[in-house]
Amino acid sequence: MPIVTVQQGPRTVELKRELVQRITDAFVDAYGIPAETVQVWIHEVPTDSWGAAGKLTADR
């Protein structure tokens, strides 16, 4: 059973639903496996807890 981990900043529930569906569909199409075997874990990191290019994402 594939397990996909996504690390990202906060998103709406609607966007996360769409992402999970698309990732699941990609595995079903690529591997020919049942959708029920695909798990997607979303880890959201607050914008004040990660940064890029020397700046917190919250400060951008």
PQR file with spaces between the fields and no chain letter, atoms N, CA, C, O and H, PARSE charges and radii, in Angstrom:
ATOM       1  N    MET     1       0.838   -1.168    0.000 -0.4000 1.5000
ATOM       2  CA   MET     1       0.000    0.000    0.000 -0.0000 2.0000
ATOM       3  C    MET     1       0.886    1.234    0.000  0.5500 1.7000
ATOM       4  O    MET     1       1.718    1.392    0.894 -0.5500 1.4000
ATOM       5  N    PRO     2       0.725    2.115   -0.986 -0.5600 1.5000
ATOM       6  CA   PRO     2       1.516    3.342   -1.015  0.2800 2.0000
ATOM       7  C    PRO     2       1.055    4.330    0.062  0.5500 1.7000
ATOM       8  O    PRO     2      -0.138    4.496    0.319 -0.5500 1.4000
ATOM       9  N    ILE     3       2.037    4.969    0.670 -0.4000 1.5000
ATOM      10  CA   ILE     3       1.764    6.060    1.604 -0.0000 2.0000
ATOM      11  C    ILE     3       2.525    7.267    1.091  0.5500 1.7000
ATOM      12  O    ILE     3       3.746    7.226    0.939 -0.5500 1.4000
ATOM      13  H    ILE     3       3.005    4.835    0.460  0.4000 1.0000
ATOM      14  N    VAL     4       1.798    8.341    0.825 -0.4000 1.5000
ATOM      15  CA   VAL     4       2.396    9.571    0.312 -0.0000 2.0000
ATOM      16  C    VAL     4       2.348   10.601    1.432  0.5500 1.7000
ATOM      17  O    VAL     4       1.300   10.814    2.041 -0.5500 1.4000
ATOM      18  H    VAL     4       0.806    8.374    0.948  0.4000 1.0000
ATOM      19  N    THR     5       3.473   11.235    1.702 -0.4000 1.5000
ATOM      20  CA   THR     5       3.530   12.285    2.718 -0.0000 2.0000
ATOM      21  C    THR     5       3.740   13.625    2.037  0.5500 1.7000
ATOM      22  O    THR     5       4.659   13.788    1.233 -0.5500 1.4000
ATOM      23  H    THR     5       4.325   11.062    1.207  0.4000 1.0000
ATOM      24  N    VAL     6       2.885   14.582    2.361 -0.4000 1.5000
ATOM      25  CA   VAL     6       2.979   15.937    1.818 -0.0000 2.0000
ATOM      26  C    VAL     6       3.274   16.872    2.980  0.5500 1.7000
ATOM      27  O    VAL     6       2.546   16.889    3.973 -0.5500 1.4000
ATOM      28  H    VAL     6       2.139   14.450    3.014  0.4000 1.0000
ATOM      29  N    GLN     7       4.340   17.647    2.854 -0.4000 1.5000
ATOM      30  CA   GLN     7       4.637   18.668    3.849 -0.0000 2.0000
ATOM      31  C    GLN     7       4.401   20.014    3.177  0.5500 1.7000
ATOM      32  O    GLN     7       4.940   20.294    2.106 -0.5500 1.4000
ATOM      33  H    GLN     7       4.932   17.633    2.048  0.4000 1.0000
ATOM      34  N    GLN     8       3.585   20.841    3.826 -0.4000 1.5000
ATOM      35  CA   GLN     8       3.219   22.112    3.210 -0.0000 2.0000
ATOM      36  C    GLN     8       2.767   23.092    4.277  0.5500 1.7000
ATOM      37  O    GLN     8       2.579   22.741    5.441 -0.5500 1.4000
ATOM      38  H    GLN     8       3.147   20.613    4.695  0.4000 1.0000
ATOM      39  N    GLY     9       2.602   24.324    3.845 -0.4000 1.5000
ATOM      40  CA   GLY     9       1.993   25.325    4.696 -0.0000 2.0000
ATOM      41  C    GLY     9       0.487   25.107    4.738  0.5500 1.7000
ATOM      42  O    GLY     9      -0.047   24.296    3.980 -0.5500 1.4000
ATOM      43  H    GLY     9       2.755   24.610    2.899  0.4000 1.0000
ATOM      44  N    PRO    10      -0.194   25.822    5.616 -0.5600 1.5000
ATOM      45  CA   PRO    10      -1.634   25.650    5.761  0.2800 2.0000
ATOM      46  C    PRO    10      -2.398   25.915    4.461  0.5500 1.7000
ATOM      47  O    PRO    10      -2.098   26.857    3.728 -0.5500 1.4000
ATOM      48  N    ARG    11      -3.382   25.071    4.195 -0.4000 1.5000
ATOM      49  CA   ARG    11      -4.273   25.211    3.047 -0.0000 2.0000
ATOM      50  C    ARG    11      -5.701   24.950    3.512  0.5500 1.7000
ATOM      51  O    ARG    11      -5.917   24.425    4.605 -0.5500 1.4000
ATOM      52  H    ARG    11      -3.625   24.306    4.790  0.4000 1.0000
ATOM      53  N    THR    12      -6.667   25.314    2.688 -0.4000 1.5000
ATOM      54  CA   THR    12      -8.068   25.070    3.029 -0.0000 2.0000
ATOM      55  C    THR    12      -8.392   23.583    2.902  0.5500 1.7000
ATOM      56  O    THR    12      -7.686   22.837    2.223 -0.5500 1.4000
ATOM      57  H    THR    12      -6.491   25.740    1.801  0.4000 1.0000
ATOM      58  N    VAL    13      -9.451   23.174    3.554 -0.4000 1.5000
ATOM      59  CA   VAL    13      -9.900   21.789    3.463 -0.0000 2.0000
ATOM      60  C    VAL    13     -10.253   21.443    2.018  0.5500 1.7000
ATOM      61  O    VAL    13      -9.989   20.328    1.570 -0.5500 1.4000
ATOM      62  H    VAL    13     -10.024   23.780    4.105  0.4000 1.0000
ATOM      63  N    GLU    14     -10.840   22.374    1.296 -0.4000 1.5000
ATOM      64  CA   GLU    14     -11.210   22.115   -0.099 -0.0000 2.0000
ATOM      65  C    GLU    14      -9.977   21.810   -0.952  0.5500 1.7000
ATOM      66  O    GLU    14      -9.998   20.884   -1.764 -0.5500 1.4000
ATOM      67  H    GLU    14     -11.054   23.280    1.660  0.4000 1.0000
ATOM      68  N    LEU    15      -8.915   22.578   -0.773 -0.4000 1.5000
ATOM      69  CA   LEU    15      -7.681   22.331   -1.531 -0.0000 2.0000
ATOM      70  C    LEU    15      -7.054   20.997   -1.149  0.5500 1.7000
ATOM      71  O    LEU    15      -6.541   20.283   -2.010 -0.5500 1.4000
ATOM      72  H    LEU    15      -8.899   23.330   -0.114  0.4000 1.0000
ATOM      73  N    LYS    16      -7.093   20.655    0.145 -0.4000 1.5000
ATOM      74  CA   LYS    16      -6.530   19.379    0.578 -0.0000 2.0000
ATOM      75  C    LYS    16      -7.339   18.205    0.033  0.5500 1.7000
ATOM      76  O    LYS    16      -6.766   17.177   -0.329 -0.5500 1.4000
ATOM      77  H    LYS    16      -7.510   21.236    0.845  0.4000 1.0000
ATOM      78  N    ARG    17      -8.651   18.345   -0.031 -0.4000 1.5000
ATOM      79  CA   ARG    17      -9.477   17.288   -0.628 -0.0000 2.0000
ATOM      80  C    ARG    17      -9.089   17.048   -2.076  0.5500 1.7000
ATOM      81  O    ARG    17      -8.946   15.905   -2.510 -0.5500 1.4000
ATOM      82  H    ARG    17      -9.116   19.180    0.263  0.4000 1.0000
ATOM      83  N    GLU    18      -8.921   18.129   -2.816 -0.4000 1.5000
ATOM      84  CA   GLU    18      -8.547   18.031   -4.230 -0.0000 2.0000
ATOM      85  C    GLU    18      -7.170   17.383   -4.380  0.5500 1.7000
ATOM      86  O    GLU    18      -6.976   16.530   -5.245 -0.5500 1.4000
ATOM      87  H    GLU    18      -9.038   19.057   -2.463  0.4000 1.0000
ATOM      88  N    LEU    19      -6.228   17.783   -3.551 -0.4000 1.5000
ATOM      89  CA   LEU    19      -4.882   17.219   -3.606 -0.0000 2.0000
ATOM      90  C    LEU    19      -4.898   15.714   -3.335  0.5500 1.7000
ATOM      91  O    LEU    19      -4.285   14.940   -4.070 -0.5500 1.4000
ATOM      92  H    LEU    19      -6.386   18.476   -2.848  0.4000 1.0000
ATOM      93  N    VAL    20      -5.595   15.310   -2.286 -0.4000 1.5000
ATOM      94  CA   VAL    20      -5.670   13.890   -1.939 -0.0000 2.0000
ATOM      95  C    VAL    20      -6.300   13.094   -3.078  0.5500 1.7000
ATOM      96  O    VAL    20      -5.835   11.999   -3.398 -0.5500 1.4000
ATOM      97  H    VAL    20      -6.093   15.939   -1.689  0.4000 1.0000
ATOM      98  N    GLN    21      -7.342   13.627   -3.686 -0.4000 1.5000
ATOM      99  CA   GLN    21      -7.984   12.923   -4.796 -0.0000 2.0000
ATOM     100  C    GLN    21      -7.041   12.775   -5.981  0.5500 1.7000
ATOM     101  O    GLN    21      -6.960   11.705   -6.584 -0.5500 1.4000
ATOM     102  H    GLN    21      -7.720   14.516   -3.426  0.4000 1.0000
ATOM     103  N    ARG    22      -6.331   13.843   -6.316 -0.4000 1.5000
ATOM     104  CA   ARG    22      -5.423   13.793   -7.468 -0.0000 2.0000
ATOM     105  C    ARG    22      -4.239   12.856   -7.233  0.5500 1.7000
ATOM     106  O    ARG    22      -3.832   12.126   -8.137 -0.5500 1.4000
ATOM     107  H    ARG    22      -6.397   14.712   -5.826  0.4000 1.0000
ATOM     108  N    ILE    23      -3.696   12.876   -6.034 -0.4000 1.5000
ATOM     109  CA   ILE    23      -2.596   11.967   -5.719 -0.0000 2.0000
ATOM     110  C    ILE    23      -3.081   10.527   -5.789  0.5500 1.7000
ATOM     111  O    ILE    23      -2.408    9.668   -6.358 -0.5500 1.4000
ATOM     112  H    ILE    23      -4.027   13.468   -5.300  0.4000 1.0000
ATOM     113  N    THR    24      -4.240   10.264   -5.214 -0.4000 1.5000
ATOM     114  CA   THR    24      -4.811    8.918   -5.257 -0.0000 2.0000
ATOM     115  C    THR    24      -5.030    8.469   -6.693  0.5500 1.7000
ATOM     116  O    THR    24      -4.661    7.354   -7.063 -0.5500 1.4000
ATOM     117  H    THR    24      -4.786   10.962   -4.751  0.4000 1.0000
ATOM     118  N    ASP    25      -5.629    9.335   -7.501 -0.4000 1.5000
ATOM     119  CA   ASP    25      -5.872    9.007   -8.913 -0.0000 2.0000
ATOM     120  C    ASP    25      -4.569    8.694   -9.648  0.5500 1.7000
ATOM     121  O    ASP    25      -4.527    7.788  -10.481 -0.5500 1.4000
ATOM     122  H    ASP    25      -5.928   10.240   -7.200  0.4000 1.0000
ATOM     123  N    ALA    26      -3.511    9.438   -9.343 -0.4000 1.5000
ATOM     124  CA   ALA    26      -2.224    9.209  -10.005 -0.0000 2.0000
ATOM     125  C    ALA    26      -1.687    7.812   -9.696  0.5500 1.7000
ATOM     126  O    ALA    26      -1.170    7.138  -10.587 -0.5500 1.4000
ATOM     127  H    ALA    26      -3.545   10.173   -8.667  0.4000 1.0000
ATOM     128  N    PHE    27      -1.804    7.376   -8.452 -0.4000 1.5000
ATOM     129  CA   PHE    27      -1.343    6.036   -8.096 -0.0000 2.0000
ATOM     130  C    PHE    27      -2.218    4.960   -8.720  0.5500 1.7000
ATOM     131  O    PHE    27      -1.716    3.936   -9.183 -0.5500 1.4000
ATOM     132  H    PHE    27      -2.224    7.924   -7.729  0.4000 1.0000
ATOM     133  N    VAL    28      -3.511    5.188   -8.732 -0.4000 1.5000
ATOM     134  CA   VAL    28      -4.427    4.231   -9.358 -0.0000 2.0000
ATOM     135  C    VAL    28      -4.087    4.085  -10.842  0.5500 1.7000
ATOM     136  O    VAL    28      -4.027    2.970  -11.361 -0.5500 1.4000
ATOM     137  H    VAL    28      -3.919    6.020   -8.355  0.4000 1.0000
ATOM     138  N    ASP    29      -3.869    5.198  -11.515 -0.4000 1.5000
ATOM     139  CA   ASP    29      -3.542    5.166  -12.946 -0.0000 2.0000
ATOM     140  C    ASP    29      -2.169    4.549  -13.204  0.5500 1.7000
ATOM     141  O    ASP    29      -2.019    3.735  -14.115 -0.5500 1.4000
ATOM     142  H    ASP    29      -3.918    6.104  -11.094  0.4000 1.0000
ATOM     143  N    ALA    30      -1.174    4.926  -12.418 -0.4000 1.5000
ATOM     144  CA   ALA    30       0.197    4.478  -12.667 -0.0000 2.0000
ATOM     145  C    ALA    30       0.431    3.017  -12.279  0.5500 1.7000
ATOM     146  O    ALA    30       1.131    2.288  -12.982 -0.5500 1.4000
ATOM     147  H    ALA    30      -1.296    5.588  -11.678  0.4000 1.0000
ATOM     148  N    TYR    31      -0.154    2.597  -11.164 -0.4000 1.5000
ATOM     149  CA   TYR    31       0.127    1.264  -10.639 -0.0000 2.0000
ATOM     150  C    TYR    31      -1.003    0.268  -10.859  0.5500 1.7000
ATOM     151  O    TYR    31      -0.826   -0.935  -10.669 -0.5500 1.4000
ATOM     152  H    TYR    31      -0.722    3.189  -10.593  0.4000 1.0000
ATOM     153  N    GLY    32      -2.173    0.778  -11.263 -0.4000 1.5000
ATOM     154  CA   GLY    32      -3.313   -0.109  -11.461 -0.0000 2.0000
ATOM     155  C    GLY    32      -3.788   -0.756  -10.160  0.5500 1.7000
ATOM     156  O    GLY    32      -4.190   -1.920  -10.148 -0.5500 1.4000
ATOM     157  H    GLY    32      -2.317    1.755  -11.417  0.4000 1.0000
ATOM     158  N    ILE    33      -3.740    0.002   -9.072 -0.4000 1.5000
ATOM     159  CA   ILE    33      -4.140   -0.511   -7.761 -0.0000 2.0000
ATOM     160  C    ILE    33      -5.463    0.123   -7.344  0.5500 1.7000
ATOM     161  O    ILE    33      -5.838    1.167   -7.878 -0.5500 1.4000
ATOM     162  H    ILE    33      -3.414    0.947   -9.082  0.4000 1.0000
ATOM     163  N    PRO    34      -6.174   -0.488   -6.398 -0.5600 1.5000
ATOM     164  CA   PRO    34      -7.421    0.109   -5.922  0.2800 2.0000
ATOM     165  C    PRO    34      -7.148    1.396   -5.123  0.5500 1.7000
ATOM     166  O    PRO    34      -6.158    1.499   -4.399 -0.5500 1.4000
ATOM     167  N    ALA    35      -8.031    2.344   -5.274 -0.4000 1.5000
ATOM     168  CA   ALA    35      -7.900    3.613   -4.550 -0.0000 2.0000
ATOM     169  C    ALA    35      -7.840    3.400   -3.041  0.5500 1.7000
ATOM     170  O    ALA    35      -7.189    4.163   -2.327 -0.5500 1.4000
ATOM     171  H    ALA    35      -8.835    2.260   -5.862  0.4000 1.0000
ATOM     172  N    GLU    36      -8.513    2.370   -2.562 -0.4000 1.5000
ATOM     173  CA   GLU    36      -8.558    2.096   -1.121 -0.0000 2.0000
ATOM     174  C    GLU    36      -7.191    1.761   -0.535  0.5500 1.7000
ATOM     175  O    GLU    36      -7.012    1.803    0.682 -0.5500 1.4000
ATOM     176  H    GLU    36      -9.042    1.750   -3.142  0.4000 1.0000
ATOM     177  N    THR    37      -6.232    1.430   -1.387 -0.4000 1.5000
ATOM     178  CA   THR    37      -4.904    1.068   -0.876 -0.0000 2.0000
ATOM     179  C    THR    37      -3.963    2.268   -0.774  0.5500 1.7000
ATOM     180  O    THR    37      -2.855    2.135   -0.254 -0.5500 1.4000
ATOM     181  H    THR    37      -6.377    1.395   -2.375  0.4000 1.0000
ATOM     182  N    VAL    38      -4.380    3.419   -1.255 -0.4000 1.5000
ATOM     183  CA   VAL    38      -3.529    4.616   -1.267 -0.0000 2.0000
ATOM     184  C    VAL    38      -3.835    5.467   -0.034  0.5500 1.7000
ATOM     185  O    VAL    38      -4.988    5.801    0.241 -0.5500 1.4000
ATOM     186  H    VAL    38      -5.280    3.526   -1.677  0.4000 1.0000
ATOM     187  N    GLN    39      -2.781    5.806    0.693 -0.4000 1.5000
ATOM     188  CA   GLN    39      -2.922    6.700    1.842 -0.0000 2.0000
ATOM     189  C    GLN    39      -2.126    7.971    1.572  0.5500 1.7000
ATOM     190  O    GLN    39      -1.012    7.920    1.049 -0.5500 1.4000
ATOM     191  H    GLN    39      -1.845    5.535    0.470  0.4000 1.0000
ATOM     192  N    VAL    40      -2.706    9.105    1.931 -0.4000 1.5000
ATOM     193  CA   VAL    40      -2.035   10.400    1.788 -0.0000 2.0000
ATOM     194  C    VAL    40      -2.040   11.075    3.160  0.5500 1.7000
ATOM     195  O    VAL    40      -3.093   11.291    3.760 -0.5500 1.4000
ATOM     196  H    VAL    40      -3.611    9.146    2.356  0.4000 1.0000
ATOM     197  N    TRP    41      -0.858   11.397    3.632 -0.4000 1.5000
ATOM     198  CA   TRP    41      -0.722   12.073    4.915 -0.0000 2.0000
ATOM     199  C    TRP    41      -0.272   13.504    4.641  0.5500 1.7000
ATOM     200  O    TRP    41       0.722   13.728    3.951 -0.5500 1.4000
ATOM     201  H    TRP    41      -0.003   11.222    3.144  0.4000 1.0000
ATOM     202  N    ILE    42      -1.004   14.463    5.183 -0.4000 1.5000
ATOM     203  CA   ILE    42      -0.654   15.873    5.001 -0.0000 2.0000
ATOM     204  C    ILE    42      -0.166   16.422    6.339  0.5500 1.7000
ATOM     205  O    ILE    42      -0.884   16.407    7.338 -0.5500 1.4000
ATOM     206  H    ILE    42      -1.812   14.280    5.745  0.4000 1.0000
ATOM     207  N    HIS    43       1.065   16.903    6.328 -0.4000 1.5000
ATOM     208  CA   HIS    43       1.644   17.543    7.506 -0.0000 2.0000
ATOM     209  C    HIS    43       1.718   19.036    7.207  0.5500 1.7000
ATOM     210  O    HIS    43       2.482   19.471    6.346 -0.5500 1.4000
ATOM     211  H    HIS    43       1.648   16.916    5.516  0.4000 1.0000
ATOM     212  N    GLU    44       0.925   19.804    7.921 -0.4000 1.5000
ATOM     213  CA   GLU    44       0.942   21.252    7.718 -0.0000 2.0000
ATOM     214  C    GLU    44       1.861   21.908    8.743  0.5500 1.7000
ATOM     215  O    GLU    44       1.790   21.629    9.940 -0.5500 1.4000
ATOM     216  H    GLU    44       0.304   19.450    8.620  0.4000 1.0000
ATOM     217  N    VAL    45       2.708   22.771    8.251 -0.4000 1.5000
ATOM     218  CA   VAL    45       3.650   23.487    9.086 -0.0000 2.0000
ATOM     219  C    VAL    45       3.230   24.959    9.105  0.5500 1.7000
ATOM     220  O    VAL    45       3.084   25.568    8.045 -0.5500 1.4000
ATOM     221  H    VAL    45       2.766   22.998    7.279  0.4000 1.0000
ATOM     222  N    PRO    46       3.034   25.532   10.281 -0.5600 1.5000
ATOM     223  CA   PRO    46       2.669   26.948   10.350  0.2800 2.0000
ATOM     224  C    PRO    46       3.732   27.818    9.683  0.5500 1.7000
ATOM     225  O    PRO    46       4.918   27.490    9.704 -0.5500 1.4000
ATOM     226  N    THR    47       3.301   28.914    9.098 -0.4000 1.5000
ATOM     227  CA   THR    47       4.224   29.781    8.363 -0.0000 2.0000
ATOM     228  C    THR    47       5.305   30.394    9.255  0.5500 1.7000
ATOM     229  O    THR    47       6.335   30.847    8.755 -0.5500 1.4000
ATOM     230  H    THR    47       2.338   29.180    9.080  0.4000 1.0000
ATOM     231  N    ASP    48       5.078   30.412   10.572 -0.4000 1.5000
ATOM     232  CA   ASP    48       6.117   30.940   11.458 -0.0000 2.0000
ATOM     233  C    ASP    48       7.080   29.846   11.923  0.5500 1.7000
ATOM     234  O    ASP    48       7.931   30.090   12.779 -0.5500 1.4000
ATOM     235  H    ASP    48       4.242   30.044   10.979  0.4000 1.0000
ATOM     236  N    SER    49       6.947   28.640   11.361 -0.4000 1.5000
ATOM     237  CA   SER    49       7.808   27.536   11.755 -0.0000 2.0000
ATOM     238  C    SER    49       8.675   27.003   10.620  0.5500 1.7000
ATOM     239  O    SER    49       9.289   25.945   10.764 -0.5500 1.4000
ATOM     240  H    SER    49       6.256   28.442   10.666  0.4000 1.0000
ATOM     241  N    TRP    50       8.737   27.705    9.508 -0.4000 1.5000
ATOM     242  CA   TRP    50       9.629   27.316    8.415 -0.0000 2.0000
ATOM     243  C    TRP    50       9.979   28.539    7.599  0.5500 1.7000
ATOM     244  O    TRP    50       9.272   29.547    7.622 -0.5500 1.4000
ATOM     245  H    TRP    50       8.238   28.564    9.391  0.4000 1.0000
ATOM     246  N    GLY    51      11.067   28.437    6.886 -0.4000 1.5000
ATOM     247  CA   GLY    51      11.520   29.576    6.109 -0.0000 2.0000
ATOM     248  C    GLY    51      12.262   29.154    4.866  0.5500 1.7000
ATOM     249  O    GLY    51      12.571   27.979    4.672 -0.5500 1.4000
ATOM     250  H    GLY    51      11.641   27.618    6.868  0.4000 1.0000
ATOM     251  N    ALA    52      12.544   30.130    4.030 -0.4000 1.5000
ATOM     252  CA   ALA    52      13.308   29.914    2.803 -0.0000 2.0000
ATOM     253  C    ALA    52      14.063   31.202    2.496  0.5500 1.7000
ATOM     254  O    ALA    52      13.594   32.301    2.793 -0.5500 1.4000
ATOM     255  H    ALA    52      12.293   31.085    4.188  0.4000 1.0000
ATOM     256  N    ALA    53      15.213   31.049    1.909 -0.4000 1.5000
ATOM     257  CA   ALA    53      16.045   32.181    1.510 -0.0000 2.0000
ATOM     258  C    ALA    53      16.340   33.117    2.688  0.5500 1.7000
ATOM     259  O    ALA    53      16.427   34.334    2.529 -0.5500 1.4000
ATOM     260  H    ALA    53      15.594   30.157    1.668  0.4000 1.0000
ATOM     261  N    GLY    54      16.490   32.519    3.866 -0.4000 1.5000
ATOM     262  CA   GLY    54      16.863   33.308    5.041 -0.0000 2.0000
ATOM     263  C    GLY    54      15.744   34.043    5.718  0.5500 1.7000
ATOM     264  O    GLY    54      16.004   34.846    6.615 -0.5500 1.4000
ATOM     265  H    GLY    54      16.420   31.529    3.995  0.4000 1.0000
ATOM     266  N    LYS    55      14.500   33.808    5.332 -0.4000 1.5000
ATOM     267  CA   LYS    55      13.362   34.507    5.942 -0.0000 2.0000
ATOM     268  C    LYS    55      12.268   33.533    6.296  0.5500 1.7000
ATOM     269  O    LYS    55      12.042   32.549    5.591 -0.5500 1.4000
ATOM     270  H    LYS    55      14.289   33.156    4.603  0.4000 1.0000
ATOM     271  N    LEU    56      11.585   33.812    7.396 -0.4000 1.5000
ATOM     272  CA   LEU    56      10.401   33.033    7.747 -0.0000 2.0000
ATOM     273  C    LEU    56       9.335   33.248    6.679  0.5500 1.7000
ATOM     274  O    LEU    56       9.184   34.345    6.142 -0.5500 1.4000
ATOM     275  H    LEU    56      11.767   34.611    7.968  0.4000 1.0000
ATOM     276  N    THR    57       8.617   32.200    6.390 -0.4000 1.5000
ATOM     277  CA   THR    57       7.534   32.316    5.421 -0.0000 2.0000
ATOM     278  C    THR    57       6.491   33.320    5.909  0.5500 1.7000
ATOM     279  O    THR    57       5.876   34.013    5.097 -0.5500 1.4000
ATOM     280  H    THR    57       8.740   31.309    6.827  0.4000 1.0000
ATOM     281  N    ALA    58       6.286   33.406    7.207 -0.4000 1.5000
ATOM     282  CA   ALA    58       5.311   34.352    7.773 -0.0000 2.0000
ATOM     283  C    ALA    58       5.693   35.792    7.480  0.5500 1.7000
ATOM     284  O    ALA    58       4.822   36.661    7.463 -0.5500 1.4000
ATOM     285  H    ALA    58       6.786   32.844    7.866  0.4000 1.0000
ATOM     286  N    ASP    59       6.980   36.072    7.246 -0.4000 1.5000
ATOM     287  CA   ASP    59       7.444   37.434    7.012 -0.0000 2.0000
ATOM     288  C    ASP    59       7.426   37.825    5.528  0.5500 1.7000
ATOM     289  O    ASP    59       7.790   38.948    5.181 -0.5500 1.4000
ATOM     290  H    ASP    59       7.688   35.366    7.259  0.4000 1.0000
ATOM     291  N    ARG    60       7.021   36.938    4.687 -0.4000 1.5000
ATOM     292  CA   ARG    60       7.021   37.251    3.239 -0.0000 2.0000
ATOM     293  C    ARG    60       5.781   37.991    2.842  0.5500 1.7000
ATOM     294  O    ARG    60       5.613   38.332    1.671 -0.5500 1.4000
ATOM     295  H    ARG    60       6.725   36.025    4.969  0.4000 1.0000
